[in-house]
């Protein structure tokens, strides 16, 4: 489970975030490419845009569920 205290600083503020346990498996970027990107320097994913539409929210939740290391957090609305 993602930990808010380990939230990566380059995530945009908001509901979803990636923490430092990310292993850069690319799953979130495949599922929700509008919302996740790769930080080339650290080799981790991060949230670039918080979801706005129901479809984007569903994709971010799907990415969180698919995350092999449970590195994607969801603080709710």
C-alpha positions in Angstrom: 0.0 0.0 0.0 1.3 3.4 -1.0 2.4 5.7 1.9 1.6 9.4 1.8 4.8 10.2 3.8 6.8 8.5 1.0 4.9 10.4 -1.7 7.3 11.5 -4.5 7.7 15.3 -4.5 7.3 15.6 -8.3 3.7 14.3 -8.2 1.2 17.0 -8.9 -0.9 17.9 -5.9 -4.1 16.0 -5.5 -5.9 12.7 -4.9 -3.6 10.3 -6.6 0.2 9.9 -6.1 3.1 7.5 -6.5 5.4 6.8 -3.6 9.1 5.9 -3.5 8.4 2.1 -3.7 7.8 2.5 -7.4 10.0 0.1 -9.5 9.1 1.7 -12.9 7.2 -1.3 -14.3 5.4 1.0 -16.7 2.0 -0.4 -15.9 0.4 2.9 -14.8 1.7 4.7 -17.9 0.2 2.0 -20.1 -3.2 2.1 -18.4 -3.5 5.8 -17.8 -0.9 7.6 -20.0 -2.8 11.0 -19.6 -2.1 10.9 -15.9 1.2 9.2 -15.3 4.7 9.8 -16.7 8.3 8.6 -16.1 10.9 10.6 -14.3 14.0 9.8 -16.3 16.4 10.9 -13.5 14.9 8.7 -10.8 13.5 5.9 -12.9 10.1 6.1 -11.2 6.6 7.0 -12.4 4.6 9.9 -11.1 1.3 11.6 -11.5 1.5 14.4 -14.0 -2.2 15.3 -14.1 -4.9 14.5 -11.6 -7.9 12.8 -13.2 -10.9 15.0 -13.9 -13.4 12.8 -15.8 -15.0 9.6 -14.5 -13.1 7.7 -17.2 -9.7 9.2 -16.0 -10.6 8.4 -12.4 -11.5 4.8 -13.3 -8.2 4.4 -15.2 -6.2 5.8 -12.3 -7.9 3.3 -10.0 -7.2 0.5 -12.5 -3.6 1.6 -12.5 -3.4 1.5 -8.7 -5.0 -2.0 -8.7 -2.5 -3.2 -11.3 0.6 -1.7 -9.6 2.9 -4.6 -8.7 4.3 -2.8 -5.7 1.2 -1.0 -4.6 3.0 2.3 -5.1 0.0 4.3 -6.3 -2.0 6.0 -3.5 -5.5 7.4 -3.6 -6.4 9.8 -0.9 -10.0 9.9 -2.0 -11.9 12.9 -3.1 
